[in-house]
């Protein structure tokens, strides 16, 4: 699978989480410019939200990830100095990076 530097994915947020209930917090919608942590397969990378439309988010990855369309993704947000799972998604499309030819 080629490396991607951006990805677009439909997502769903977990609205009821025990750690939120204990602190009386709510999972808010994704917002433009927000930084998330993505788990794609065994890879973990940061991502900046470029755009959000309904349940579709366009993310710019902080480091390229080799992945393919249809891959499942876990979304985490920084809450009180800890990364907390807030939702999941599935890669719909991505910006593939060009790799130099082998031996070049």
Secondary structure, DSSP 8 states (H G I E B T S, - for coil): --EEEEEEEEEEE----HHHHHHT-------TT-EEEEEETTEEEEEEEEEEETTEEEEEEEEEEE--TT-EEEEEEEETTEEEEEEEEEEEEEEE-----TT-
